[in-house]
Structures are given as C-alpha cells and as structure tokens.
Amino acid sequence: MKIVIIKYNAGNIESVNNALNRLGVNAEITADHEKIRNADKVIFPGVGEASTTMDYLRKHKLDELIVSLKQPVLGICLGLQLMCSHSEEGDTKCLGIFDEKVKRFVPEPGKEYITKVPHMGWNSITGLKSNLFTKELENKYVYFVHSYYAGIGKDTAATCNYIVPFSAALQKNNFYATQFHPEKSGEIGARILKNFLEI
Amino acid sequence: MLAKRIIPCLDIRNGQTVKGINFVDIKEVGDPVELGAKYAADGADELVFLDITATHEGRKTFVELVKRIAAHLNIPFTVGGGISELSDADKLLSAGADKISINSSAVRNPQLIDDLAKSFGSQFVVVAIDARGNENNHWTVTVNGGRIPTEKELFSWAKEAEDRGAGEILFTSMNHDGTKNGFANEQLSQLADSLKIPIIASGGAGTEEHFVDVFTKGKADAGLAASIFHYNEIPIPELKNYLREKGIVVR
C-alpha cells in the first residue's frame, strides 16, 4: 500500500509520519502531483494559518489536485478546516469539499473550565459515524489544539463539545478529516489512523 | 468536556533521566524514551522533558533525544531548558517537539515570547515561571532554578507573558516545590482568574488529594509532578481513578 503525506508549508508533518511508522507503515512525504494522485491513501496534515496555507496550495496547484482525488484522503486539524468552504481565519476561501464554514471560538467569560481559546487538550468524541471510527471509540478522549472549528452539519462524523458543539470529524465520500490529532492521541488515535489505513 | 491533564516531568542530563527510578518493568531506567513510553501507556496526558545539561555537546545529544522521543511517544510533549533564541526552538520543533518551555531566557529577554509565538504559534510556547512568595504575599520571579531573584513579580509577569503570546503558563511555587505538602492553590487560583490561557501547576504534589485540590481550589488546567511519579509513589492509573471518583474530568 502506498501512503503519501502531502508536503507543504505546515508544521507537524513528521509527527504524522512517526505515528504511521509506529503502525509499521512507511509513508512518503511529497508534493509531487503524480505521486499523490497514484497513492492508495493520502494524508493532508497541518498546523498553521489558513490564508497563507491556502495561498501556498494554490500556488502549487495542490488545491485542484486535492479536490480531484478519488482515493481515501484524511485531513488533520488545519487540513480539516481547509477542506471546508470558508474559514474566518484570514477570511479565506477554502477547498469546499465539506459544506461547512470554519469559525473562531468565542470565549465565554465567567464560565469556568470552558473559557479558554485555543481549545487545547484531551476531549471526548461522540455521535461517531463513518468507517474512520469503530463503536468502542464512542466517548473516548483525543487530543485537540485549535482556535477555529467547523460547525455541525450533514458531513459531521464525530462531535465534540467546547463552548459550542463542533465537528471533531467530517466525512464526505472518499474525504475524511479530524479536527483532533490522531497522531498525538495515544492508543485511541493510533486505532483511528489504523482504521483509515484499512478503508 | 475538556479533561484536566496529568503531566510527569523528566529532568534530562546528557541524554539520561536524572532521578533514580524504581519501576520494575523498565529495563533501562535512565532512558527517557522508555520511561516516557511507560508514562504514556499509564495514561499520562503529556510529558515535559527538561534538559539540565550545561554543555554544548550535551545540547546536541538533547536534540537527538527529542527525535527519538518524537518517534516513540504517541502523546504530546514539551521540551525545555536552554532555549534562548529562535534557532534553538526551531531545532526542537524540527526534531518533533510539540511545545517548548522557556523560563530564564524569557525573563532576560521578554521579546523572545513575542518572537516565538509569531514564528511558531502560541500553542507552541509555554512560559515557565519559578516564583517565591514572602510573608507579605509578594511573589518574586526567580531564575536559574530558583537561585536568583529578579525584579519581576509573578502575577504581572504572567499577564505580560500572556499578552506577548504565551500559550500556557507553567507556574512552579518555590515555596511548595519539594515539600510534598500540596500545590500553591491560592496563587494558582488568582492566576486562573486573571489569565485567559491554560495554567500548569507545579511544585508540592505529594498525595492524590493534592491533585483534587489543585484542579478545584487552584483551578489549574494541568498538574505537573516529578518525583511522586518517578518513584512510583502515586501510579498514574490510580491517580486518574481517584480523580474520577472525586468528579474531576480526566481522560
């Protein structure tokens, strides 16, 4: 099985590769269109800022490539947000794979425990759909670090609650995405990555 | 709901953990990678690796170690010690660290916080503050492992760090550190009320009850400790069960 991690100007790419290696899988980190198109599975990770990242993707025509992919694609964190239609971060038009708009968390002063932005740490996921998840993962904790979120909609595949309910995961056709970091989410995250590899 | 975090801290010198450890199921007790993996398997939510190596050679060893940690560990980890410029942080980020912690260098050069946050994002920058309180409840920020007092005061410095872009504050009370008599809950609670970023409490952990207190009275987001975990005085799975029984949300 050929697995490709899309290389672009984002942090955290090595972490995803490390997590795949722990599952005994080797991935290639590349921006080569031909290699990405021919891979069995494509991972689109990311830590960064939406508008500069979209500019980079457009400049390298990776935007057109990603939306045209037919094999299973997994977006992670910023990857999920860029797969939505629009992000408030830098008022950015995104890839439009998921029909969701990405908004910034607005802290609620005075409400203890849920007032801080970014949403950082371990939180539980519920309402699991899609073959990214198996039943026993319901209510399990995964690791999040983000200030922006995609709301709940028809593509929502997992829900998390922080200030508001938001999409912890999205799925539409061959496109999968998690707002959390499976590569940093311990055994649970490893299982989710494994599920993706087995799709 | 967002879970409260339990964070073991490991001191590293020349690539080895410093404190003696009594775990029977670990072959190489000095190996930070193996110890870190054990903590992760036990349910630690994050780890902090603090490099206390002074030499240049040792620093290179640490970067290599961070690479090995990143390859093996499946939970987030912070590295600290000796980070005084962007290039130090960049090396550690490239090696796979999720966050870096700065302490004395931020006190000497507060602009470093702005620069790091701008270059790598606030979520990458933990500002560690070691402070000592006097009988008038004035908390003086100290550097060099608590040895040198500075002009700065805890609450204003923490606020400044937040304003400059720190993503988290790691507050160690030098009055409580090593006492095992509980965390500095009064000061922690005051910090929680005045800051919008998460607070990691450090110094004073001795019992499971102390962690209940630090999350309720101290309003901390995370509790950090070293020796009670290294000597297995409080196994993490037991601590988590205890916290759960007391109604604290943990993973």
Interface residues (C-beta under 8 A of the other chain):
Chain A: G11 E14 S15 N18 A19 N21 R22 V47 G48 P107 E112 Y113 I114 T115 K116 V117 P118 H119 M120 G121 W122 N123 S124 Y141 Y143 V145 N161 Y162 H181 E183 K184 S185 G186 E187 G189 A190
Chain B: M1 L2 A3 R5 A40 D45 A70 A71 H72 N74 I75 P76 L93 S94 G96 D98 F120 G121 S122 Q123 G167 E168 K196 I197 P198 K219 D221 A222 R251
